[in-house]
Structures are given as structure tokens and as C-alpha cells.
Amino acid sequence: MLEEEKNIINVNRKELSTHQVQQNENLDGVLNKHRMITKRPIYKQKKFYFFLFLILVITLLIYYTDKEEKAKKNYEMEQTN
């Protein structure tokens, strides 16, 4: 390993003042990173199931309206013949 890649740990360093600690702490950034890492998968969210249900209802409505229209056409053709 190169010298600049090594982690140097100072064991006997002086303590930081509270002003220096407050100046460098970034709790909002840490929380945002944590939320991004631990975000729930899409299939565990309520929005996903609502969207899936909506697609299912729309598909069923289209299927049954199509089925009824075909039945009406067949009934009309039988009556005309």
C-alpha cells in the first residue's frame, strides 16, 4: 500500500470543543443517506398495490364491455338472419 492510502489514527490527540463538534456534525445528511439506503422495496408499498388493483379493475371493465358488445352483435345478426 502506498503511504497516502494508509489510515493514520492519532491516539493522543486533544479533545474537540463543542463549537467544533457542532460545526462539523451533519445529522440531516446522515439521516437522508440512511433513508435512501433503507428505502422500502416497491412491492411492499401501499401505492404499488393500489396501482395494481386499479389496473386489474380497468382490465376487467374493458373485458366485460367487450364481451357484452360481441354478445349484442351476435344477437343482432341472429335476428336479422
Number of C-alpha atoms within 10 A of each C-alpha: 5 5 7 7 7 8 7 8 7 7 6 6 7 7 7 8 9 8 8 10 10 9 9 8 10 10 9 9 10 10 11 11 12 11 11 9 9 9 9 10 8 10 9 9 10 10 11 13 13 11 11 11 12 12 12 12 12 10 11 12 12 11 11 11 11 11 11 11 11 12 12 11 11 11 11 11 10 9 8 6 5
